[in-house]
Amino acid sequence: MSLRHRLGVAFLPPAEEEGGAEPLSESGWRATVVGMHVISAALWTLAVATAVADHDGGRLAAVLGVLAAFAVAYVLAGAPALSGSAPVRAVVYLAVLVAGFCMLGFLSPELFFLLFLAYPQVWFVVHGRTTGVAWTVLLAAATATGPLVHAVSGELAREVLLQTGISLLFSLALGLWISRVLHQSAHRAELIEQLERTRVQLARAEHERGVLTERERLAQEVHDTLAQGYTSIVVLAQTATAQLATDPPAARDRLALIEEVARENLAEARAMVAAFRPVALDGSTLVEALARLAERFGRETGLPVRVDTAALAGGLALRRDEEVVLLRGAQEALANVRRHAAAQAVVIRVSVVGGEGARQVSVHVEDDGVGFDPSGARGSGLEGLRDRASSVGGEVDVVSSPGEGTRVTVRVPASRAEAR
């Protein structure tokens, strides 16, 4: 390291080194600076009064000139250095302090009570520890120069050095404490800023996750309701078209069923916009909703559908979200039967297992169709149903094999019902 660089490190205020960042909160630092201005004005006024009382003539003019230099330097350089990062002005102000106190040592040592102002200002202006120590030592040496020159004996010189050393030690202790406080304050301000940035990032991530979750939920609702309804309408329309020429009454029945399904789809769409509540459960029990679902499925496909809901005859209560999961499970299973099973009959059965406090309610949809290998099956319907069931602590089981039919089971915990 070059001599020039070492001197720069020692005497130039650091930008962000050794706690050189702006300390305290903005309001706290502003209050501190205002307090420093007030104290400075009060002590300089006292110094002027002391000089006028103790001196006259040329010495008084010289002392007042030094005090005026302090005031001008403070206004033009010291105050801006206190209020913000101004290293050049800080150096100018500290240089004026050192030169001025050196002159006061020759002219009026009794004004050294101004050091109670000067020493803290060093640390508030430069912030950094190394720089603060260098300027404090330089200021102490300047104040000792005049008394040492005027000392008439070795004993007096030792007294001056002792007083200067004690003053220097107390000043360094105070300055290092000030520097430590400012450093910790700046560190806390940095941590608070980092925490605030992290909070904003977390809030943004949570918002994005919420948007994604809501989008997935909406997609699942559309799949479980509107998409299945439109599939039924397409199948019924194709059947009605084929029957128009050969069996008009049957075609009219299909058209009436198309209107019924379309109305239910419209009601589902309105319910999704309003509150995502299944129309089938609006004002109905789960048993009634399953019965209507089975009846309509039978009319659409011509397949016999047997419904066994005796397990709920005792009035076992479920939460609305648990009923929704069971109903959606039955809808998804019947949609798969219509599309893939080529079945001859379907059974919808409700079962309750477990004792008080650990009961589970299940809806089973079984068909005698062609079956499949569940391990190789991939579909958004069943995956979405599993996600929906897991959201209430439930699960979905699929048991099937080629040629052996299929059983889909949707199981949820039997929680106590909420007030409806």
N, C-alpha and C positions, 0 to 999 in steps of 0.2 A: 504494500500500500504506500503510495507516494505521500510526501510531507503535505502537499496541498490537499490531498484527499483526507488525511488524518485531521488537519485543521478544520476542513469543512464539516466533518462528522462531529467535531468537538464543539464548534461555535455556531453552525447554521442550524436553525430549527428544523427538525425532521418533518417530512410530510405525513408519513404513516408509520414511522418507526418508533418503537418503545412507547407505545400508547399515544402516539402523536395524533390519532384521529380525534375528531371533534367530540368532547366529553359531554356527559349529562344529556338530559332531554333538551329540546330546543327552548322550552320555556324556562327550565332550570338554569341553563347556561346564560340565557338572557338576563335572568334575575341576578346571577352572579356577576356578570359584567357591569350591570347598573350599580350594584353594591360597590364594586371596585372603583367606579367613577366617583361615587359619593365620598368614599373614604379618601381617595386621592385628593379631591378638592378640599376636604376638611383639614387634612394634614398639611397641605401646601399653604393653606390660609394661616394655620398655626405657625408654620415655619416663617412666613413673611412677618407675622406679628412678633415673633421671637427675634428675628434679625433686626427689625426696626427698633426694638427695645434695647438690644445689646450693642448695636454698631451705629456708626455715623460716618459721614464723609465718603471717601473712596472705597473703604472696605464694605460699607453698606451697599454701595452701588454694585460692587463686584458680586456680593452674595445674592442680591436681588436679581442680578443678571443670570447667575446660575439657576436660581429658582424659576426664572422666566423661561430659561432654556428647557428645564424639566417640563414645564407646563406646555410649551409649544411642541416639544417632541412627543409628549403624551397625546396631545390632540391630533397631530399629523401622522404619527407612526404607532405609538403604543396602543391607543384605543382601537384603531383598525386591526392591529395584530391580535388584540384580545377578542375582537368580534368575529374574526375569521382567519383562514390560513393566509398569512402575509409574511413570509420568512424574511424578505428584504427589509420591510418596515420594522420587524421585530429586531433585526440586527442593528438597524439605525437607532432605535430607541434604547436598546441595551448599551450600545456604545456611548450614547449621550449620558446614560446613568453612570457608567464607569468613569467617564471623564469628569462629570459634574461632581461626583462624590470624592474623586481625587482632589479636585479644587477646593471643595468644602473642608477637606482635611487640613488644608493650609489656611483657609479663610475663617471657618466657623465650625469646628468639630462638635459644638453643642447642638448642631442641627442633625447629627447622626441618628436622631430618633426617626428620621425619614427612612432609615433602613428597614423599619418595621413594615413600610410600604413597598420598598424596592425589592427586598428578597422574595416575597411571595409573587410579585409581578414577574420576576424572572421565570418562575415555573409556570405561571399562567400563560406567558407569552410563548415559551418554547415547547412546553409539554414534555419533550423527550428527557430521559434521565441523564444520559451522558452530556447532552448540551446544557441542561440545567445545572449540573455539577460544575462544568467548565465556567459558565458565566457567574455562578455564585462565588467560586474561588477567585475569579478575576475581580469581581466587585469588592470582595473582602480585602484583597491585596491593595486595591486602589484606595480604600478608606484608611488603610494602615500607613500609606506612604507619607502623608503630611505629618501625622503625629510622630512617626519615627524620625523624620527629618528635624522636627522641632524638639525632640527629646534631648534634654541637657545632660542626661546621665544614663548609664547602662541599666540602672534599676528602673527608670522611667520607660526605657525602650522595652524591657522585658514585660512591664505592665501593659504597655500598648499591645505587644504581641499576644499576651495572655488574653486580654480582652477581645482582640480580633479573632483568636483561635476559638474562644468560647462562642462568640457571635457566629463564627463560621459553622461550628458544629451544630448549634441550634438551628441555623438557617438550612443546613443540609438535611437535618432530620425532618424539619418542617417541609422542605421542598420535596424530599423523597416521599413523604407521606402524601403530599398534594398530588405528586405524579402518580403514586399508586392508586389514589382515589379516582383520578381522572382516567387512568388506564382501565381500572375495573368498570368505571362508568361507561367508557367507550366500548368495552367488551360486552357489557350487558346490552347496550344499545344495538350492537351488531347481532347478538343472539336474538333480541326481540325482532329485529328486522328479518333474520333468517326464519324465525318461527312464523312471522306474518306471511312470508313468501310460501313457507310450507303449508300454512293453513289455506292460502289461496289455491295452491296446487291441489291439495286434498279436496277442497270444495269443488274445484273444477272436475277432478277425477270422479268424485261422487256424483256430480251432476251427469257426467257422461255415462257412468254406470247405470244411473237411474233411467236415463233416456234409452239405453240399450235394453235394460230389463223391461221397460214399458213397451218397447217395440216388439220384443220377443213375446210378451204377454198378449199384445194385440194380435200378432201373427197367429198365436195359438188359439185365441178366441175366434178369429176368422176361420181357421181350419176346422175347429170343432163345431161351428154353427153355420155360418153362411156358405162355406165351401160344400159342406155335406148337404145342405138344403138345395143348393144349385145342382149338385150331382143328382139328387132325387128328381128335380124338375126335368133335367135332361133325359133321364131314363124314362120317366112317365110320359114326356112329350114324344119320345121315340115309339113307346108302346101305343099311345093314342093314335099316332099317325098310321101305324100298321093296322089298327082296328077300325079306322074310319070307314073303310069300304066294306068290311066283313061283319063288324059288330058295333054299330053306332052307339047303342046304349052303354057298352063297356067303354067305348072311347069317351063318352060324356062323363062317365065316372072318373076316368083318368084325368080329364080336363078339370073336373071339380077338385080332384085331389091336388092337381098342379096349383090351382088357385089357393087351396088351403096351405100348401107348403110355402108358396110365395108370400102369403100373408104372415105366416110364422117367421119367415126369413126377414121380412120387413120389420116385424116386431122385435126380433133379435137385434137387428141393426140399430133400431132406436134405443134399445136397452143398453147396447154397447156404448153408444154415444153418451147415454145418461149416467150409467153406473156399472157397466159390465156385469149386470145381474141376469142370469138365465131367465128367459120368459117362462120356461116350463115350470120354474119354481116360484114364479111370482104369484103369491096367494095360494100356493098349493104345497102339499107335503111331498116328500121324496117318493113315497109309495104311489101317490096319484100321478106324479110326473113320469115314473117308470111305466105305469100302466098305459098312459097316453102314448109314450114313446113306442112301446111294444105294439099297441093297436095300429098306430100309423105305419110302422114298419111292415106289419102283416098286410095292410091294405096296399102298400106300395109294391111288395115283392110277391104276395100270394103265399108266403110261407107261414105255417102255423108257429105261433110264438106263445110259449107258456111262461107265465110270470108267477114266481113264488116269493112273496114278501111277508110271509107269516112271521119271520124272525123280528120284524118291526111292529108286530101287532101289540106288543106291550107298551108302546109309546116311548121307546128309547129315543132320547133327544140327541140331535147332532147340531153342530154349528152350521151356519149357512155356507161357509167356505168348504166344509167337509161334504155337505150335500152336493155342492157344485162339482167337486172332484168325482164323486160316485156317479152322478148323472152324466158328466162328460165322458167318464170311462165307459158307461153303457153305450152312449152315442158312438164313440170311436169304435168299439167292438162291433156294433151292428153295421157301421159303415164298412168295415173290413169284411164282414160276412156278405154284404151285398156285392162288394167288388170282387172278392177272391174265393169265397168258400164253396160255391156251388152246392149249398146245403139243402136238406129236405126239411129240417126242423131246427128251431132255436129255443133255448131255455134261458130265461133271466131269473137268477135266484139271489136272494139276499140272505146272508148268514151273520150271526153274532157269536163271537168266541171270547173267552176270557172272563174273569170275575170282575167285581166292582173295583173301579179305579184303574183297571188294565184291560178294558174291553176294546175289541176291534170290530168294526162293521165292514163287511165285504160285499161287493156286487160281482157276481159271476155271470158271464155270458158264454154259453156253450153252444156249439153247433156240431152237426154230424157231417161236415163237408170234407173237402179233399185234404185239409191239413197242410202243414209246411214244417220246415226245420227252423225253429226260432233262433238258433245260433247264427244262421246266415241271413236272417231277415234284417233289413234296415229300412226305416220309414220315419218320416217326421211326426206322424200321428202318434205312434206308441212312445217315441222319445219325448214328445211334448207332454204326453199323458204322464209319463214317469216324473218329469220335472214338476208338473202340477201337483201330483200326489206327494212328492217329497216336500213341497212347500208347506204342507199341513202335517208332516210327520208320517205320511202313508207310503205305500209302495204298490207296484204293479207286477203281477206274475203272468206269464204266458206259457201255457202247456199245450204242445201240439206235436204231431209227427205226421209224415205223409200218409194219407189214407185213413187217419184215425180221428179227424175232427180237431177242433181247437177250443180251449177254454181260456178266457181272459179274466183275470181276477184283479179287481181294484180294491185295496184295503186301506182304511183310515182309522185312526184312534177315535173312540167314541167319547169325545169331550162333552162336558156339560153344555147345554144350549145357552146361547146368549138371549137376552130379552129381545123379543121381536115386536 
